[in-house]
């Protein structure tokens, strides 16, 4: 039966998927910054490629967290307390990254700028890794007791499947970011980005395939969805393979569409494994949190639905407009660089 609980599970899934899609190329560009930019002007141009968007993309994360708190407060409480140290490190990475974007050009000293360029790398790598670890653990299941309390620690999350999820996320984000730069940059940066995309594709495919195989063993995927993985996981693998084909032909627009679809379909698969659960207990399946026992009151969900119906289209239209305004390629010409 489709009800407001199901609706809000879907809406929260969409928010996370949107965050992964948008922040995916954002994190990827940040991780590639020290390697693609050989000169200061080139590194500035790489930053300019995501400069108008990175902070707006992070709003999706805040909105996903806020929506979870309002619609499923018990989910929020259990997840944020269980992932406390991991989320602290994630936020630390995002803070360092944001500060680095603002601070790197405050001084002309090359050592100063190099320091903040590597801070952008670290602030992009750490959240990408931790988000992959978090979602892999949400699909795998966590030690949760009858009081809906997480009984593990940070090292509980750093299991082989969780780490594989983190590494696969990093690899796909790197590929997504390299292809984004193929679309946004020009000259030498574009040439290097195309070369990086070719090199990054195979490691991404290998890690995603390993994650797909491991999912059959570490989650209850077969029990819930059957031995046939279905359209979404298969589509995720096919689109990643097609991304490599388009990269080799320098059809960067289609390659970007394929990596975007891979990210979307992968996240849809994780949410399908979870549904209708929101936190899977591997202590006892009866202790799992689902869209009913973790939810707010029906009245709260109703009011939130009305508010979302009014404001979400406005926000989407505005963010889409910003991408249209800043659609031109970035260059290393000093008159076009903003410091």
Buried (B, 14 or more C-beta within 10 A) or exposed (E): EEEBBBBBBBBBBBBBBBBBBBBBBBBBBBBBBBEBBEEBBBBBBBBBBBBEBBEBBBBBBEBBBEBBBBBBBBBBBBBBEBBEEBBEBBBBBBEBBBBBBEBBBEEEEEEBBBBBBEBBBBBBBBBBBBBBBBBBBBBBBBBBEEEBEBBBEBEBBEBEBBBBBBBBBBBBBBBBBBBBBBBBBBBBBBEBBBEBBBEBBEBBBEBBBEBBEBBEEBBBBEEEBEEEBEEBBBBBBBBBBBBBEBBEEEBBEBBBBBBBBBBBBBBBBBBBBBBEBBBBBBBEEEBBBBBEEBBBEEEBBEEBBEEBEEEBEEBEEEBEEEEEEBEEBBBBEEEEBEE
